[in-house]
Amino acid sequence: MKQVLSIEDRAINLAHYIIDSKDTVRGAAKKFGISKSTVHKDVSERLKKINPSLAKEVRIILDENKAERHIRGGMATKLKYSNLKKIVK
């Protein structure tokens, strides 16, 4: 049986996971089985009220991920087309 966490506990667990793994909002959502919107709301809004210092730590990771987002997208596109080229040959 799946254990149900309170919203506060979930927000704290998400924050610790993101800080420890440096994972993205999308990755955390997949890991916890919830939507990206819920993850974002938990760590951006709810966490400020629950634990402001933890919220600041998570914000640093989220800002890094946002700054690197265009690089990851470019790498994914490059990989996609290099794999397509191998299939065509």
N, C-alpha and C positions, 0 to 999 in steps of 0.2 A: 504494500500500500504506500502511495506517495505521501510524504509528509508535507503539510501545508504550512508555509512560513507567513508570518505577518509581513506587511508591506515594508515596515521599518527594517526587519531582519533581512528581507530580500535585498533592499537597497544597500545595506551594509555588506552583505555577501557579494553582491555585484561589484561594489567598490573595491573590496579586497581582491577579487578575482582580476579585475581590470588592472589594478596596480601591480599585482604579482606577475601576471602574464603579459602585461602591456598589450593586451588584445583590444580589438576594436569593438565598437558598440554592436556591430553586426555579429562578430564572433561570440561576444558575450550572450547575445540574444539566442544564438544557436545552441550554445552550451547549456543555458538555463531553460531553454524551451519556451521563451516568451518573445514578444515582438520587439523590434528595434525601438519603437516609440516608447514602450514601457521601460526599457533599459535606460533610454535617454532621460525620460521623466524622473525615474528613480535616482539616477546619479547626478542629474543637473538641478532638479528642483527639490525633491523630497530630502535628499541627503544634506542639503544646506541647513535644513531645520533640525535634522537628527544629529549630525556630526559635522560642523562646518570645517574643521581641519581636515577630515577625511575627504570632504567634498573638494577642497583645494587640491589635494594630492591627485584625485581622479581627474580634475580639470586639466592639470598639467599633462597627463597621459593623453586625454582626449584632444587637447590642442596639438600635441605632437603628431597624433594620428591624422588629424585634419590637415596639418601642414605637409605630411608625407603622402596624402591621398592621391595626388596627381602622379606621383612617381609610381605608386603601386598600380594605378590604372594603366600607365604607359607600359609597365613591365608585363602586365597581364595581356595587353594587346599584342605586344611583341612576341610573347610566348605562343599566343593563339595562332598568329600568322606564320610563325616559324614551324609550328606543328602542321599546319595546313600545307605548307610548302613541301614538307617531308612526305605527306600522304600523296600529293599530286605526282611526285617524282617516281 
